[in-house]
Amino acid sequence: MHPFPSSPSPRLLALCAALALTGCALPGPDRTPLAQLTPTAAGLGATDLPGAAALPTAAWWTALGDAQLNALVAQALQGNPSLAASRARFERAAALATASSTAGQVHGSLGLDATRQRYSANGLVPPPIAGHTYDSGNIQAGLSWSPDFFGRHAAELESALGQARAAQADSAAAANQLAAQVARSYVALARLRAQHDVAQRTLEQRQQLLSLSQQRTRAGLDSQVELTQAQAGLPDARTQLEMLSEQITLAQRTIAVLCGQAPDAQQGLQPQLKQLALQNVPEVLGSDLLGRRPDVVAARWRVEAAGQDIQRARTDFYPDINLTAFVGLNSIGLDQLLKGSSRQMGVTPALRLPIFDGTRLRAQLRGRQAELDTAIAQYNGAVLDAVKEAGDAIASVQSLGRQQTLQTESVAKAEQAYDFAVQRYRAGLTGQTTVLTTENQVIAQRRLAVDLQARQLDTRIGLMKALGGGWSDDTAQLQVSQH
């Protein structure tokens, strides 16, 4: 008989390699994911949005021309807890991406430990150690490496980078949303104060009307009916003032909390609508809208990350190879630890094959494919929402401009009619009912004028937010070192 060879033959090694490859699980047929919505399909123009002057800048709120608002937005961007949490989520995602970048690197370790132990007289350790107490020491350095033969580590890194870039865009979207919230709350407060001024002016008018009615009653020109009608208008006007005062207080508290301050920190805040300037707006939407919306960019990066997760899941069907090595010193008795005879070393190559795990791995792959479809569906939804939000705002801005022109004329006519009615009432040519009717028309027009002005400002702020708030996409610049 021939002796066994001392080392495996090349033919045997080739056979083992063939068995390893044929023993791997099969991922099954490729699956076509959902289609991503294109700008054209979303209703956007084929060119960039015209009118660069109408596009928002990074600090778009400064175009409203109110230094007090600028300070509030700056305070909010610095101190709002929700925005701080969003930034922290980005930092966490970036840290995870950095950790993923080290997966294919060689990792080293160094350990040092010492132990004092009494060994059992009836255990596995034989005499003379058994039944006695000894000190033992160990110094060991180790290296491990998992080579990326099938792209597993690269896919993991790209997926982690995609999530980090999505978190970065989410943080920008949160900042844009917060700035818009502060600006809109500021306009809402200015509207309430303007409505309070209208209510105060209404109260003064009704007091004047009551004084005139009292004079006419004493002169015998009016009866108690007209006097009672004039008196009945005062409680209603005072109620309106009180309601508006309450809403002003609540709006001030809302702004303070948005700025990360105590609720009562902005009690003295008194914005004025007339101090806020209207901004120019674009008339149409271009395809560049999707690149300026941080929420859409975040959704796009999540699609990219989900695609990389599929690639990572596919690598589970291939062998997993790991190499480890160690060298060190080990001895019983610390006085022997540093002697050359205490040295130890070893190499451990490891190969793991998914031979009987195909069902689980294919189910895992299908789950990743479903996650990709979910991410694409969410991206498509974000695109449609972005186009609708911006388009609605443009349509509203244009309509409100036309409404403002018509309403300004209505206010002037109502004020003129009221003045004529009061003059005729003073001269005894008309009754008090006519004065009250024309006064109600004046009040309604004044309130509508304030609401229209506030809506114009609010809609423009909403459009600035819908256009991305002046954000520039820098997410692709996020990288981590793999060395």
C-alpha positions as CSV (number, residue, x, y, z in Angstrom):
1,M,0.0,0.0,0.0
2,H,1.1,3.5,-0.7
3,P,1.5,5.9,2.2
4,F,-0.8,8.9,2.4
5,P,0.7,12.1,1.0
6,S,1.9,14.6,3.6
7,S,0.1,17.5,1.9
8,P,-3.1,17.8,-0.3
9,S,-2.5,17.4,-4.0
10,P,-3.6,20.2,-6.4
11,R,-6.2,17.9,-7.8
12,L,-7.7,17.5,-4.3
13,L,-7.7,21.2,-3.7
14,A,-9.4,21.9,-7.0
15,L,-12.1,19.3,-6.1
16,C,-12.7,21.0,-2.7
17,A,-13.0,24.4,-4.4
18,A,-15.5,23.0,-6.9
19,L,-17.5,21.4,-4.2
20,A,-17.5,24.7,-2.2
21,L,-18.8,26.7,-5.2
22,T,-21.4,24.2,-6.2
23,G,-22.5,23.9,-2.6
24,C,-23.4,27.6,-2.4
25,A,-27.1,28.5,-2.3
26,L,-28.7,30.0,-5.5
27,P,-30.4,33.5,-5.2
28,G,-33.0,32.8,-7.9
29,P,-34.0,34.9,-10.8
30,D,-33.5,38.7,-10.9
31,R,-36.5,40.8,-10.0
32,T,-37.3,44.1,-11.7
33,P,-38.0,46.9,-9.2
34,L,-40.6,49.6,-9.5
35,A,-40.0,52.4,-11.9
36,Q,-38.8,55.8,-10.5
37,L,-40.9,58.8,-11.5
38,T,-39.2,61.1,-14.0
39,P,-39.4,64.9,-13.9
40,T,-41.4,64.9,-17.1
41,A,-43.9,62.3,-15.8
42,A,-44.3,64.5,-12.7
43,G,-45.3,67.5,-14.8
44,L,-42.1,69.5,-14.6
45,G,-40.6,71.3,-17.5
46,A,-37.6,69.9,-19.3
47,T,-35.4,72.9,-18.5
48,D,-34.3,74.6,-15.3
49,L,-36.7,77.0,-13.6
50,P,-36.4,80.4,-15.3
51,G,-36.0,83.7,-13.4
52,A,-33.0,83.1,-11.1
53,A,-33.9,86.3,-9.2
54,A,-37.1,84.8,-8.1
55,L,-35.5,81.7,-6.6
56,P,-34.9,81.5,-2.8
57,T,-31.5,82.2,-1.4
58,A,-30.0,80.3,1.5
59,A,-31.4,82.9,4.0
60,W,-34.6,83.5,2.0
61,W,-36.5,85.0,4.9
62,T,-34.2,88.1,4.9
63,A,-36.0,89.2,1.7
64,L,-39.1,89.9,3.9
65,G,-37.2,92.9,5.2
66,D,-37.8,92.5,8.9
67,A,-34.7,92.4,11.2
68,Q,-36.7,91.1,14.1
69,L,-37.8,88.0,12.0
70,N,-34.2,87.4,10.9
71,A,-33.1,87.3,14.6
72,L,-36.0,84.9,15.4
73,V,-35.1,82.5,12.6
74,A,-31.4,82.5,13.6
75,Q,-32.4,81.7,17.2
76,A,-34.6,78.9,16.0
77,L,-31.9,77.3,13.8
78,Q,-29.6,77.4,16.7
79,G,-31.8,76.4,19.6
80,N,-34.7,74.3,18.4
81,P,-34.6,70.8,20.0
82,S,-36.2,69.1,17.1
83,L,-33.6,70.4,14.7
84,A,-30.8,69.4,17.1
85,A,-32.2,65.9,17.2
86,S,-32.3,65.8,13.3
87,R,-28.6,66.9,13.3
88,A,-27.8,64.2,15.8
89,R,-29.4,61.6,13.6
90,F,-27.2,62.7,10.8
91,E,-24.1,62.4,13.0
92,R,-25.1,58.9,14.0
93,A,-25.6,57.8,10.4
94,A,-22.3,59.3,9.4
95,A,-20.6,57.5,12.3
96,L,-22.2,54.2,11.1
97,A,-20.9,54.8,7.6
98,T,-17.4,55.4,9.0
99,A,-17.6,52.1,10.9
100,S,-18.8,50.3,7.8
101,S,-15.7,51.5,5.9
102,T,-13.5,49.5,8.2
103,A,-15.1,46.1,7.4
104,G,-12.6,45.1,4.8
105,Q,-9.5,46.4,6.6
106,V,-7.0,44.4,8.6
107,H,-7.9,44.6,12.3
108,G,-5.3,44.2,15.1
109,S,-5.6,43.7,18.8
110,L,-3.3,43.4,21.7
111,G,-4.2,41.8,25.0
112,L,-2.4,41.5,28.4
113,D,-3.8,39.6,31.4
114,A,-2.6,38.0,34.5
115,T,-4.5,35.4,36.7
116,R,-3.9,33.9,40.1
117,Q,-5.7,30.5,40.3
118,R,-5.8,27.4,42.5
119,Y,-6.1,24.4,40.2
120,S,-8.3,21.5,41.2
121,A,-6.6,18.4,42.3
122,N,-9.2,16.3,40.5
123,G,-9.6,18.4,37.3
124,L,-8.2,18.2,33.9
125,V,-4.9,19.8,34.8
126,P,-2.4,17.1,35.9
127,P,0.2,17.3,38.7
128,P,2.3,19.0,39.7
129,I,0.0,21.9,39.0
130,A,-3.1,20.1,40.2
131,G,-4.0,21.0,43.8
132,H,-1.8,24.1,43.9
133,T,-2.1,27.8,43.4
134,Y,-0.1,29.5,40.5
135,D,0.1,32.8,38.8
136,S,-0.4,32.7,35.0
137,G,0.1,35.4,32.4
138,N,-0.7,36.0,28.8
139,I,0.4,38.5,26.2
140,Q,-1.1,38.2,22.8
141,A,-1.3,40.2,19.6
142,G,-3.7,39.3,16.9
143,L,-4.7,40.2,13.3
144,S,-7.9,39.5,11.4
145,W,-8.9,40.1,7.9
146,S,-12.1,39.5,5.9
147,P,-11.2,39.9,2.2
148,D,-14.0,41.4,0.1
149,F,-14.0,38.9,-2.8
150,F,-17.7,39.3,-3.6
151,G,-18.3,43.0,-2.9
152,R,-20.1,42.5,0.5
153,H,-18.1,45.2,2.3
154,A,-18.4,47.6,-0.6
155,A,-22.2,47.2,-0.7
156,E,-22.4,47.7,3.1
157,L,-20.4,50.9,2.8
158,E,-22.4,52.3,0.0
159,S,-25.7,51.5,1.8
160,A,-24.4,53.2,5.0
161,L,-23.3,56.2,2.9
162,G,-26.7,56.4,1.3
163,Q,-28.4,56.4,4.7
164,A,-26.0,59.1,6.0
165,R,-26.6,61.3,2.9
166,A,-30.3,60.8,3.3
167,A,-30.0,61.9,7.0
168,Q,-27.9,64.9,5.9
169,A,-30.7,65.9,3.5
170,D,-33.3,65.3,6.2
171,S,-31.5,67.7,8.5
172,A,-31.5,70.3,5.8
173,A,-35.2,69.7,5.2
174,A,-35.9,70.1,8.9
175,A,-34.0,73.4,9.0
176,N,-36.0,74.6,5.9
177,Q,-39.2,73.5,7.6
178,L,-38.3,75.2,10.8
179,A,-37.4,78.5,9.2
180,A,-40.7,78.4,7.3
181,Q,-42.6,77.6,10.5
182,V,-41.1,80.6,12.3
183,A,-41.7,83.0,9.4
184,R,-45.3,81.8,9.0
185,S,-46.0,82.1,12.7
186,Y,-44.5,85.6,12.6
187,V,-46.8,86.5,9.8
188,A,-49.8,85.0,11.6
189,L,-48.9,87.0,14.7
190,A,-48.7,90.2,12.6
191,R,-52.1,89.3,11.1
192,L,-53.6,89.0,14.6
193,R,-52.1,92.3,15.6
194,A,-53.5,93.9,12.5
195,Q,-56.9,92.4,13.2
196,H,-56.6,93.7,16.7
197,D,-56.1,97.2,15.3
198,V,-59.2,96.7,13.1
199,A,-61.2,95.6,16.1
200,Q,-59.9,98.6,18.2
201,R,-60.9,100.9,15.4
202,T,-64.3,99.3,15.2
203,L,-64.8,99.8,18.9
204,E,-63.9,103.5,18.6
205,Q,-66.3,103.9,15.7
206,R,-69.1,102.3,17.8
207,Q,-68.3,104.5,20.7
208,Q,-68.6,107.5,18.5
209,L,-71.8,106.2,17.1
210,L,-73.1,105.7,20.6
211,S,-72.1,109.2,21.6
212,L,-73.9,110.6,18.5
213,S,-77.0,108.5,19.3
214,Q,-77.1,109.7,22.8
215,Q,-76.9,113.3,21.6
216,R,-79.8,112.7,19.1
217,T,-81.8,110.9,21.8
218,R,-81.5,113.9,24.2
219,A,-82.5,116.2,21.3
220,G,-85.5,114.1,20.7
221,L,-84.3,113.1,17.2
222,D,-83.9,109.3,18.1
223,S,-85.8,107.0,20.2
224,Q,-84.6,104.4,22.8
225,V,-84.6,101.8,20.0
226,E,-81.8,103.5,18.2
227,L,-79.9,104.2,21.4
228,T,-80.2,100.5,22.5
229,Q,-78.9,99.4,19.1
230,A,-75.9,101.6,19.4
231,Q,-75.2,100.3,23.0
232,A,-75.5,96.7,21.8
233,G,-72.5,97.0,19.5
234,L,-70.0,97.8,22.2
235,P,-69.9,94.4,24.0
236,D,-69.5,92.6,20.7
237,A,-66.5,94.8,19.8
238,R,-64.9,94.3,23.2
239,T,-65.4,90.5,22.9
240,Q,-63.6,90.5,19.5
241,L,-60.7,92.5,21.1
242,E,-60.4,90.0,23.9
243,M,-60.5,87.0,21.6
244,L,-57.7,88.5,19.5
245,S,-55.7,89.3,22.6
246,E,-55.8,85.6,23.6
247,Q,-54.8,84.5,20.1
248,I,-51.9,86.9,20.1
249,T,-50.6,85.5,23.4
250,L,-50.8,82.0,22.1
251,A,-49.0,82.9,18.9
252,Q,-46.2,84.6,20.8
253,R,-45.8,81.5,22.9
254,T,-45.7,79.3,19.8
255,I,-42.9,81.4,18.3
256,A,-40.9,81.3,21.5
257,V,-41.0,77.5,21.6
258,L,-40.0,77.2,18.0
259,C,-37.0,79.3,18.9
260,G,-36.1,76.9,21.6
261,Q,-37.0,79.4,24.4
262,A,-39.3,79.4,27.3
263,P,-43.0,79.9,26.2
264,D,-43.2,83.4,27.8
265,A,-39.9,84.6,26.2
266,Q,-41.6,86.5,23.3
267,Q,-44.4,88.3,25.1
268,G,-43.3,91.7,23.8
269,L,-43.1,90.5,20.2
270,Q,-45.1,93.0,18.1
271,P,-44.6,92.4,14.3
272,Q,-46.4,94.6,11.8
273,L,-47.7,93.5,8.4
274,K,-46.8,96.7,6.8
275,Q,-43.2,96.2,7.6
276,L,-43.0,92.9,5.7
277,A,-42.1,93.0,2.0
278,L,-43.5,90.7,-0.7
279,Q,-41.0,88.6,-2.5
280,N,-40.8,87.9,-6.2
281,V,-41.9,84.4,-7.3
282,P,-41.3,82.3,-10.4
283,E,-44.1,81.7,-12.7
284,V,-43.4,78.1,-13.8
285,L,-41.6,75.0,-12.3
286,G,-38.5,73.5,-13.9
287,S,-36.9,70.0,-13.6
288,D,-34.2,71.4,-11.3
289,L,-36.9,71.6,-8.5
290,L,-36.2,67.9,-7.5
291,G,-32.5,68.7,-6.9
292,R,-33.3,71.6,-4.7
293,R,-35.7,69.9,-2.5
294,P,-33.9,68.2,0.4
295,D,-36.7,65.9,1.2
296,V,-36.8,64.5,-2.4
297,V,-33.0,64.2,-2.3
298,A,-33.2,62.2,0.9
299,A,-35.8,59.9,-0.6
300,R,-33.5,59.4,-3.6
301,W,-30.6,58.4,-1.4
302,R,-32.8,55.9,0.5
303,V,-33.5,54.3,-2.9
304,E,-29.8,54.1,-3.5
305,A,-29.2,52.6,0.0
306,A,-31.9,50.0,-0.6
307,G,-30.4,49.0,-3.9
308,Q,-27.0,48.4,-2.1
309,D,-28.8,46.4,0.6
310,I,-29.9,44.0,-2.2
311,Q,-26.3,43.7,-3.4
312,R,-25.3,43.0,0.1
313,A,-28.0,40.3,0.5
314,R,-26.8,38.6,-2.7
315,T,-23.3,38.2,-1.3
316,D,-24.7,36.0,1.4
317,F,-25.1,33.3,-1.2
318,Y,-21.3,33.1,-1.7
319,P,-18.6,31.8,0.7
320,D,-17.5,33.9,3.6
321,I,-13.7,33.9,4.1
322,N,-11.9,35.1,7.2
323,L,-8.3,35.0,8.1
324,T,-6.9,35.4,11.7
325,A,-3.5,35.1,13.1
326,F,-2.0,35.5,16.6
327,V,1.4,35.6,18.3
328,G,2.2,36.1,22.0
329,L,3.5,34.7,25.2
330,N,1.8,32.4,27.7
331,S,3.0,30.8,30.9
332,I,2.1,29.4,34.3
333,G,4.2,31.4,36.6
334,L,4.9,35.0,35.8
335,D,8.6,34.5,36.0
336,Q,8.4,32.3,32.9
337,L,6.3,34.7,30.9
338,L,9.0,36.6,29.0
339,K,11.1,33.5,28.1
340,G,11.3,32.5,24.5
341,S,10.0,29.1,25.3
342,S,6.6,30.7,26.4
343,R,5.9,31.9,22.9
344,Q,2.8,30.8,21.0
345,M,1.5,31.6,17.6
346,G,-1.1,30.4,15.1
347,V,-3.0,31.0,11.9
348,T,-6.8,30.3,11.5
349,P,-8.2,30.5,8.0
350,A,-12.0,30.1,8.0
351,L,-14.4,29.3,5.2
352,R,-18.2,29.3,5.7
353,L,-20.6,28.1,3.0
354,P,-24.4,28.6,2.8
355,I,-25.0,25.1,1.7
356,F,-28.3,24.3,3.4
357,D,-29.5,27.9,4.0
358,G,-30.9,28.8,0.6
359,T,-34.6,29.2,1.7
360,R,-33.7,31.7,4.4
361,L,-31.4,33.6,2.2
362,R,-33.8,33.8,-0.7
363,A,-36.5,35.1,1.7
364,Q,-34.1,37.7,3.1
365,L,-33.3,38.8,-0.5
366,R,-37.0,39.1,-1.3
367,G,-37.4,41.3,1.8
368,R,-34.6,43.6,0.6
369,Q,-36.2,43.8,-2.8
370,A,-39.5,44.7,-1.2
371,E,-37.7,47.4,0.8
372,L,-36.3,48.8,-2.5
373,D,-39.8,49.0,-3.9
374,T,-41.0,50.7,-0.8
375,A,-38.2,53.3,-1.1
376,I,-39.0,53.9,-4.7
377,A,-42.7,54.3,-4.0
378,Q,-41.8,56.8,-1.2
379,Y,-39.5,58.7,-3.6
380,N,-42.3,58.9,-6.2
381,G,-44.7,60.1,-3.6
382,A,-42.1,62.8,-2.4
383,V,-41.7,63.9,-6.0
384,L,-45.4,64.3,-6.6
385,D,-45.9,66.1,-3.3
386,A,-43.0,68.5,-4.1
387,V,-44.4,69.4,-7.5
388,K,-47.9,69.8,-6.1
389,E,-46.8,71.9,-3.2
390,A,-44.8,74.3,-5.3
391,G,-47.4,74.5,-8.1
392,D,-50.2,75.1,-5.6
393,A,-48.2,77.9,-4.0
394,I,-47.5,79.6,-7.4
395,A,-51.2,79.4,-8.4
396,S,-52.2,80.9,-5.0
397,V,-49.7,83.7,-5.2
398,Q,-51.0,84.7,-8.7
399,S,-54.6,84.5,-7.6
400,L,-54.0,86.4,-4.4
401,G,-52.4,89.2,-6.4
402,R,-55.6,89.6,-8.5
403,Q,-57.7,89.4,-5.4
404,Q,-55.7,92.1,-3.7
405,T,-56.3,94.5,-6.6
406,L,-60.0,94.0,-6.4
407,Q,-60.2,94.1,-2.7
408,T,-58.3,97.4,-2.4
409,E,-61.0,99.0,-4.5
410,S,-63.7,97.4,-2.3
411,V,-62.2,98.8,0.9
412,A,-62.0,102.3,-0.6
413,K,-65.7,102.2,-1.7
414,A,-66.8,100.8,1.7
415,E,-65.0,103.5,3.6
416,Q,-66.5,106.2,1.3
417,A,-70.0,104.8,1.8
418,Y,-69.6,104.8,5.5
419,D,-68.4,108.4,5.6
420,F,-71.5,109.4,3.5
421,A,-73.8,107.5,5.8
422,V,-72.4,109.1,9.0
423,Q,-72.7,112.6,7.4
424,R,-76.3,112.0,6.4
425,Y,-77.1,110.6,9.9
426,R,-75.6,113.7,11.5
427,A,-77.8,115.8,9.2
428,G,-80.9,113.8,10.0
429,L,-81.2,112.6,6.4
430,T,-81.0,108.9,7.2
431,G,-81.5,106.4,10.0
432,Q,-79.1,104.7,12.3
433,T,-79.8,101.3,10.6
434,T,-78.1,102.6,7.4
435,V,-75.0,103.7,9.4
436,L,-74.8,100.3,11.1
437,T,-75.2,98.4,7.8
438,T,-72.4,100.4,6.1
439,E,-70.2,100.1,9.1
440,N,-70.5,96.3,9.0
441,Q,-69.4,96.4,5.4
442,V,-66.4,98.5,6.3
443,I,-65.4,96.1,9.1
444,A,-65.7,93.1,6.8
445,Q,-63.6,94.8,4.1
446,R,-60.9,95.8,6.6
447,R,-60.7,92.3,8.0
448,L,-60.5,90.9,4.5
449,A,-57.7,93.3,3.6
450,V,-55.7,92.2,6.5
451,D,-56.3,88.5,5.7
452,L,-55.4,88.9,2.1
453,Q,-52.2,90.7,3.0
454,A,-51.2,88.0,5.5
455,R,-52.1,85.3,3.0
456,Q,-49.9,86.8,0.3
457,L,-47.0,86.8,2.7
458,D,-47.8,83.3,4.0
459,T,-48.2,81.9,0.5
460,R,-44.9,83.3,-0.6
461,I,-43.2,81.9,2.5
462,G,-44.7,78.5,1.6
463,L,-43.5,78.8,-1.9
464,M,-39.9,79.5,-0.7
465,K,-40.1,76.4,1.4
466,A,-41.6,74.4,-1.5
467,L,-38.7,75.5,-3.8
468,G,-36.2,74.1,-1.4
469,G,-35.5,77.2,0.7
470,G,-32.3,78.0,-1.2
471,W,-30.7,74.7,-0.3
472,S,-27.8,73.4,-2.5
473,D,-27.4,69.7,-2.7
474,D,-24.0,68.8,-1.2
475,T,-24.9,65.3,0.0
476,A,-22.7,63.6,-2.6
477,Q,-19.6,65.2,-1.0
478,L,-20.1,63.1,2.1
479,Q,-17.3,60.5,2.1
480,V,-15.5,58.4,4.7
481,S,-11.9,57.2,4.5
482,Q,-11.4,53.5,4.0
483,H,-7.7,53.7,5.0
